[in-house]
């Protein structure tokens, strides 16, 4: 929204605008936090799945890798869709479908028994592995429907000089959702051991004239995307940067429950607390402070903040790996959380930088890349 337009609003219009701005941020935060409830529950269950069914770490890793690839492709595809249709519908539909496949995942052992005709043996394990993997791939696609609708909503409801701070606050939904599911999962595994798995019985902005973006003109839209997205070298630089951000983030978030017990000798319960702290404390503080620094210190230039954050990530990762496994887990937790503190700044800000480069009209497509 143009600041000049905001300044010319009547007090009543300003109040109404602020109400809908806040509501949009809160509702999308809650919605995306819920995405993590039906996304990261598998990571908490991985140790139990390995022990109960004998599915190897290599197979679990293959599940996560393929899931990540499908998720990335889905964000790319749904970026196009979210620029052309209702962002609310895309986000809501993705969450509903993801919840449905999660229910199906809870019955994967029974489906495997029907396919194999037995509740044990190699045929049963093979069928179970294929069914679990297929459901996770499907869930990966539906999960990719969650992020692309958000940049168009945020850039339409938040002025540019506030975007970094408020988008950083919105990004706390990642950590809130992931942190809660890791805590819940760790508690279940701690108290019920491996038996805890798998049974689970558009409002118009006041005072703003809408721009005629001509979304129905396919030729115009295609030419615009070629110029502002696919032919924009900065979009590709930011995309490559985001690739490395996700390597660090998912290495610790997806594999934390396996890595900490096996390489640092930490119990599953404490590992769950550390991964939750990685999200809740390190991630949330990092995003909020990075957003504040971007708007207050770097003139809303998000890419500058990201450079400092990535340097901090490198340092803290080296510190974490150099700590011997004989020290207290709570000592290890400090650099572990600081990795999150630094990596979640770029996690929150690269999308803003991408939206600024591609403009509001193509922000979802650019963020899909």
Secondary structure, DSSP 8 states (H G I E B T S, - for coil): --HHHHHTS-HHHHHHHHHHHHHHHHHHHHHHHHHHHTTSHHHHHHHHHHHHH---HHHHHHHHHHHHHHHHHHHHHHHHHHHHS-HHHHHHHHHHHHHHHHHHHTTHHHHHHHHHSSSSHHHHHHHHHHHHHHHHHHHHHHHTTTTHHHHHHHHHHS-HHHHHHHHHHHHHHHHHHHHHHHHHHHHHHHHHGGGGSS-------TT-------TT-HHHHHHHHIIIIIT-HHHHHHHHHHHHHHHHHHHHHHHHHHHHHHHH---HHHHHHHHHHIIIIIIHHHHHHHHHHHHHTSTT-HHHHHHHHHHHHHHHHHHHHHS-TTS-HHHHHHHHHHHHHHHHHHHHHHHHHHHHHHTGGGHHHHHH-
